[in-house]
Amino acid sequence: MTPQIDELLEYTSELRESLEDMCYQFGGWNEKIGGLTTNGLSALEGAFSALRWDDPHPMPSMCCDEPGCKKQKCCGTPTLGGYRNTCGEHRPKEQADDK
């Protein structure tokens, strides 16, 4: 490829990453689908549109590890079966008592 195309592809990648970061930081969480939503904010609506994301945008990797739970993960716990990331509702009782 030409240097101009390489530069354009790198710039496009940086823009996409910046838009995704903005959505992660300012987007709301939709517990019905387990993903991000714009909550009607026009700047986020523009970002979702540019990213070609639906609103809400499913984010299974950010959901609680408890089967069937669509809440956003916020707690991490090492277990015998491996590391689990859960929402506050499904965190182990010991962690809940510490707070």
MDTraj code that builds the backbone (N, CA, C; nanometers):
import mdtraj as md
import numpy as np

residues = "MET THR PRO GLN ILE ASP GLU LEU LEU GLU TYR THR SER GLU LEU ARG GLU SER LEU GLU ASP MET CYS TYR GLN PHE GLY GLY TRP ASN GLU LYS ILE GLY GLY LEU THR THR ASN GLY LEU SER ALA LEU GLU GLY ALA PHE SER ALA LEU ARG TRP ASP ASP PRO HIS PRO MET PRO SER MET CYS CYS ASP GLU PRO GLY CYS LYS LYS GLN LYS CYS CYS GLY THR PRO THR LEU GLY GLY TYR ARG ASN THR CYS GLY GLU HIS ARG PRO LYS GLU GLN ALA ASP ASP LYS".split()
xyz = np.array([
    [0.0836, -0.1189, 0.0000],
    [0.0000, 0.0000, 0.0000],
    [0.0882, 0.1254, 0.0000],
    [0.0267, 0.2342, -0.0361],
    [0.1006, 0.3595, -0.0384],
    [0.1064, 0.4188, 0.1022],
    [0.2039, 0.5042, 0.1281],
    [0.2124, 0.5676, 0.2602],
    [0.0864, 0.6472, 0.2959],
    [0.0211, 0.7086, 0.1963],
    [-0.1000, 0.7850, 0.2228],
    [-0.2139, 0.6945, 0.2695],
    [-0.2264, 0.5785, 0.2092],
    [-0.3317, 0.4845, 0.2492],
    [-0.3015, 0.4303, 0.3879],
    [-0.1760, 0.3965, 0.4138],
    [-0.1376, 0.3489, 0.5470],
    [-0.1695, 0.4539, 0.6532],
    [-0.1398, 0.5790, 0.6228],
    [-0.1665, 0.6878, 0.7170],
    [-0.3167, 0.7043, 0.7400],
    [-0.3949, 0.6954, 0.6341],
    [-0.5407, 0.7069, 0.6451],
    [-0.5986, 0.5919, 0.7270],
    [-0.5502, 0.4704, 0.7051],
    [-0.5979, 0.3551, 0.7819],
    [-0.5629, 0.3690, 0.9297],
    [-0.4436, 0.4172, 0.9596],
    [-0.4037, 0.4379, 1.0990],
    [-0.4903, 0.5456, 1.1638],
    [-0.5160, 0.6540, 1.0916],
    [-0.5986, 0.7628, 1.1430],
    [-0.7415, 0.7142, 1.1686],
    [-0.7957, 0.6367, 1.0753],
    [-0.9306, 0.5818, 1.0909],
    [-0.9382, 0.4915, 1.2131],
    [-0.8360, 0.4112, 1.2339],
    [-0.8315, 0.3230, 1.3505],
    [-0.8288, 0.4033, 1.4801],
    [-0.7515, 0.5111, 1.4828],
    [-0.7447, 0.5970, 1.6012],
    [-0.8795, 0.6633, 1.6286],
    [-0.9467, 0.7091, 1.5246],
    [-1.0786, 0.7703, 1.5411],
    [-1.1782, 0.6699, 1.5966],
    [-1.1781, 0.5494, 1.5431],
    [-1.2701, 0.4455, 1.5900],
    [-1.2440, 0.4139, 1.7373],
    [-1.1165, 0.3990, 1.7720],
    [-1.0815, 0.3694, 1.9109],
    [-1.1266, 0.4819, 2.0043],
    [-1.1115, 0.6058, 1.9615],
    [-1.1543, 0.7195, 2.0425],
    [-1.3057, 0.7217, 2.0608],
    [-1.3802, 0.6933, 1.9543],
    [-1.5264, 0.6887, 1.9640],
    [-1.5712, 0.5759, 2.0568],
    [-1.5070, 0.4596, 2.0452],
    [-1.5422, 0.3483, 2.1339],
    [-1.5137, 0.3849, 2.2793],
    [-1.3988, 0.4482, 2.3047],
    [-1.3653, 0.4903, 2.4415],
    [-1.4705, 0.5860, 2.4964],
    [-1.5150, 0.6807, 2.4126],
    [-1.6178, 0.7760, 2.4550],
    [-1.7480, 0.7029, 2.4897],
    [-1.7840, 0.6047, 2.4094],
    [-1.9060, 0.5281, 2.4353],
    [-1.8932, 0.4474, 2.5638],
    [-1.7775, 0.3859, 2.5871],
    [-1.7559, 0.3092, 2.7101],
    [-1.7625, 0.4000, 2.8334],
    [-1.7069, 0.5205, 2.8212],
    [-1.7016, 0.6106, 2.9364],
    [-1.8362, 0.6762, 2.9657],
    [-1.9089, 0.7168, 2.8633],
    [-2.0290, 0.7964, 2.8847],
    [-2.1599, 0.7232, 2.8551],
    [-2.1529, 0.6069, 2.7928],
    [-2.2735, 0.5317, 2.7620],
    [-2.3364, 0.4743, 2.8878],
    [-2.4677, 0.4612, 2.8852],
    [-2.5384, 0.3982, 2.9965],
    [-2.5403, 0.2473, 2.9763],
    [-2.5792, 0.1756, 3.0797],
    [-2.5872, 0.0297, 3.0713],
    [-2.7331, -0.0123, 3.0620],
    [-2.7638, -0.0973, 2.9667],
    [-2.8977, -0.1502, 2.9483],
    [-2.8992, -0.2940, 2.9984],
    [-2.9660, -0.3192, 3.1113],
    [-2.9675, -0.4521, 3.1728],
    [-3.0575, -0.5509, 3.1000],
    [-3.1449, -0.5022, 3.0130],
    [-3.2320, -0.5939, 2.9393],
    [-3.1550, -0.6702, 2.8323],
    [-3.0594, -0.6032, 2.7674],
    [-2.9827, -0.6703, 2.6617],
    [-2.8370, -0.6924, 2.7021],
    [-2.7929, -0.6285, 2.8098],
    [-2.6535, -0.6420, 2.8514],
    [-2.5597, -0.5682, 2.7573],
    [-2.5765, -0.4373, 2.7522],
    [-2.4924, -0.3586, 2.6632],
    [-2.5065, -0.2094, 2.6866],
    [-2.4365, -0.1345, 2.6047],
    [-2.4332, 0.0104, 2.6175],
    [-2.5482, 0.0765, 2.5432],
    [-2.5924, 0.1905, 2.5948],
    [-2.6973, 0.2699, 2.5321],
    [-2.6583, 0.4167, 2.5353],
    [-2.7142, 0.4951, 2.4446],
    [-2.6838, 0.6386, 2.4390],
    [-2.7620, 0.7176, 2.5424],
    [-2.8679, 0.6607, 2.5961],
    [-2.9590, 0.7336, 2.6855],
    [-3.0080, 0.8632, 2.6225],
    [-3.0153, 0.8659, 2.4898],
    [-3.0665, 0.9828, 2.4189],
    [-2.9686, 1.0990, 2.4060],
    [-2.8416, 1.0800, 2.4447],
    [-2.7430, 1.1881, 2.4320],
    [-2.6995, 1.1988, 2.2860],
    [-2.7160, 1.3166, 2.2272],
    [-2.6918, 1.3317, 2.0836],
    [-2.5467, 1.3024, 2.0446],
    [-2.4496, 1.3398, 2.1268],
    [-2.3099, 1.3107, 2.0936],
    [-2.2856, 1.1599, 2.0877],
    [-2.3462, 1.0869, 2.1808],
    [-2.3320, 0.9413, 2.1795],
    [-2.4105, 0.8802, 2.0637],
    [-2.5251, 0.9386, 2.0314],
    [-2.6001, 0.8894, 1.9160],
    [-2.5152, 0.9008, 1.7892],
    [-2.4437, 1.0122, 1.7759],
    [-2.3535, 1.0292, 1.6615],
    [-2.2400, 0.9285, 1.6628],
    [-2.1829, 0.9029, 1.7806],
    [-2.0746, 0.8055, 1.7925],
    [-2.1243, 0.6648, 1.7592],
    [-2.2411, 0.6266, 1.8123],
    [-2.2980, 0.4956, 1.7821],
    [-2.3208, 0.4822, 1.6313],
    [-2.3720, 0.5871, 1.5701],
    [-2.3982, 0.5848, 1.4264],
    [-2.2683, 0.5672, 1.3481],
    [-2.1647, 0.6433, 1.3840],
    [-2.0362, 0.6338, 1.3144],
    [-1.9735, 0.4958, 1.3308],
    [-1.9954, 0.4336, 1.4470],
    [-1.9416, 0.2999, 1.4731],
    [-2.0284, 0.1893, 1.4129],
    [-2.1457, 0.2282, 1.3605],
    [-2.2436, 0.1339, 1.3052],
    [-2.2977, 0.0413, 1.4138],
    [-2.3134, 0.0951, 1.5360],
    [-2.3679, 0.0204, 1.6492],
    [-2.5179, 0.0448, 1.6591],
    [-2.5919, -0.0576, 1.6954],
    [-2.7328, -0.0419, 1.7319],
    [-2.7386, 0.0234, 1.8699],
    [-2.8516, 0.0833, 1.9006],
    [-2.8734, 0.1398, 2.0349],
    [-2.9960, 0.0713, 2.0941],
    [-2.9765, -0.0135, 2.1932],
    [-2.8536, -0.0419, 2.2661],
    [-2.7614, -0.1372, 2.1895],
    [-2.6335, -0.1324, 2.2291],
    [-2.5295, -0.2136, 2.1664],
    [-2.4893, -0.3269, 2.2606],
    [-2.5209, -0.4530, 2.2260],
    [-2.4866, -0.5646, 2.3150],
    [-2.3359, -0.5724, 2.3411],
    [-2.3003, -0.5967, 2.4667],
    [-2.1593, -0.6096, 2.5069],
    [-2.1459, -0.7327, 2.5980],
    [-2.1577, -0.8537, 2.5431],
    [-2.1531, -0.9735, 2.6265],
    [-2.0266, -0.9845, 2.7110],
    [-1.9144, -0.9323, 2.6619],
    [-1.7889, -0.9421, 2.7373],
    [-1.7898, -0.8543, 2.8626],
    [-1.8844, -0.7611, 2.8718],
    [-1.8928, -0.6732, 2.9880],
    [-2.0034, -0.7147, 3.0845],
    [-2.0694, -0.8281, 3.0554],
    [-2.1789, -0.8759, 3.1402],
    [-2.1272, -0.9634, 3.2533],
    [-2.2047, -0.9670, 3.3580],
    [-2.1813, -1.0534, 3.4731],
    [-2.1668, -1.1992, 3.4264],
    [-2.0770, -1.2737, 3.4910],
    [-2.0564, -1.4147, 3.4564],
    [-2.1666, -1.5073, 3.5074],
    [-2.2555, -1.4575, 3.5916],
    [-2.3652, -1.5403, 3.6424],
    [-2.4595, -1.5717, 3.5262],
    [-2.4870, -1.7003, 3.5010],
    [-2.5741, -1.7350, 3.3885],
    [-2.7072, -1.6591, 3.3920],
    [-2.7413, -1.5998, 3.2781],
    [-2.8681, -1.5283, 3.2640],
    [-2.8665, -1.3844, 3.3108],
    [-2.7608, -1.3411, 3.3793],
    [-2.7547, -1.2037, 3.4292],
    [-2.6995, -1.1114, 3.3216],
    [-2.7662, -0.9998, 3.2979],
    [-2.7244, -0.9026, 3.1963],
    [-2.6722, -0.7732, 3.2587],
    [-2.6501, -0.7744, 3.3913],
    [-2.5955, -0.6554, 3.4565],
    [-2.4473, -0.6437, 3.4238],
    [-2.3956, -0.5221, 3.4352],
    [-2.2555, -0.4970, 3.4042],
    [-2.1659, -0.5529, 3.5147],
    [-2.0592, -0.6211, 3.4731],
    [-1.9671, -0.6762, 3.5718],
    [-1.8917, -0.5630, 3.6406],
    [-1.8654, -0.5824, 3.7706],
    [-1.7930, -0.4801, 3.8464],
    [-1.7050, -0.5408, 3.9555],
    [-1.7173, -0.6702, 3.9798],
    [-1.6425, -0.7376, 4.0863],
    [-1.5672, -0.8559, 4.0267],
    [-1.4434, -0.8745, 4.0693],
    [-1.3666, -0.9888, 4.0241],
    [-1.3302, -1.0777, 4.1406],
    [-1.3405, -1.2085, 4.1201],
    [-1.3143, -1.3041, 4.2266],
    [-1.2403, -1.4261, 4.1732],
    [-1.1250, -1.4592, 4.2316],
    [-1.0618, -1.5860, 4.1937],
    [-1.1395, -1.7017, 4.2563],
    [-1.1647, -1.8061, 4.1788],
    [-1.2353, -1.9242, 4.2293],
    [-1.1571, -2.0481, 4.1869],
    [-1.1942, -2.1634, 4.2398],
    [-1.1289, -2.2883, 4.2006],
    [-1.1483, -2.3175, 4.0521],
    [-1.2609, -2.2725, 3.9979],
    [-1.2900, -2.2947, 3.8560],
    [-1.2350, -2.1870, 3.7647],
    [-1.1665, -2.0892, 3.8191],
    [-1.1131, -1.9785, 3.7407],
    [-1.1635, -1.8450, 3.7926],
    [-1.1217, -1.7390, 3.7290],
    [-1.1587, -1.6039, 3.7717],
    [-1.2996, -1.5726, 3.7247],
    [-1.3836, -1.5160, 3.8131],
    [-1.5200, -1.4774, 3.7780],
    [-1.5361, -1.3271, 3.7910],
    [-1.6028, -1.2678, 3.6942],
    [-1.6384, -1.1261, 3.6967],
    [-1.7892, -1.1188, 3.7109],
    [-1.8351, -1.0558, 3.8179],
    [-1.9781, -1.0515, 3.8451],
    [-2.0248, -0.9093, 3.8733],
    [-2.1556, -0.8950, 3.8742],
    [-2.2168, -0.7691, 3.9159],
    [-2.2184, -0.7662, 4.0690],
    [-2.2551, -0.6552, 4.1269],
    [-2.2605, -0.6434, 4.2719],
    [-2.3572, -0.7414, 4.3357],
    [-2.4651, -0.7716, 4.2658],
    [-2.5647, -0.8639, 4.3197],
    [-2.5109, -1.0070, 4.3312],
    [-2.4222, -1.0453, 4.2403],
    [-2.3720, -1.1827, 4.2373],
    [-2.2302, -1.1980, 4.2910],
    [-2.1756, -1.0946, 4.3504],
    [-2.0415, -1.1098, 4.4077],
    [-2.0504, -1.2003, 4.5301],
    [-1.9410, -1.2651, 4.5634],
    [-1.9428, -1.3540, 4.6807],
    [-1.9782, -1.2779, 4.8082],
    [-2.0445, -1.3453, 4.8981],
    [-2.0887, -1.2835, 5.0223],
    [-1.9720, -1.2215, 5.1006],
    [-1.8552, -1.2869, 5.0994],
    [-1.7401, -1.2344, 5.1722],
    [-1.7039, -1.0936, 5.1240],
    [-1.7082, -1.0711, 4.9925],
    [-1.6771, -0.9388, 4.9379],
    [-1.7859, -0.8391, 4.9785],
    [-1.9086, -0.8811, 4.9784],
    [-2.0187, -0.7917, 5.0153],
    [-2.0057, -0.7490, 5.1610],
    [-1.9608, -0.8405, 5.2488],
    [-1.9467, -0.8084, 5.3916],
    [-1.8306, -0.7125, 5.4175],
    [-1.7304, -0.7109, 5.3273],
    [-1.6136, -0.6245, 5.3455],
    [-1.6475, -0.4766, 5.3279],
    [-1.7537, -0.4475, 5.2597],
    [-1.7858, -0.3069, 5.2281],
    [-1.8729, -0.2453, 5.3321],
])
top = md.Topology()
chain = top.add_chain()
for i, resn in enumerate(residues, 1):
    res = top.add_residue(resn, chain, resSeq=i)
    for name in ("N", "CA", "C"):
        top.add_atom(name, md.element.get_by_symbol(name[0]), res)
traj = md.Trajectory(xyz[None], top)
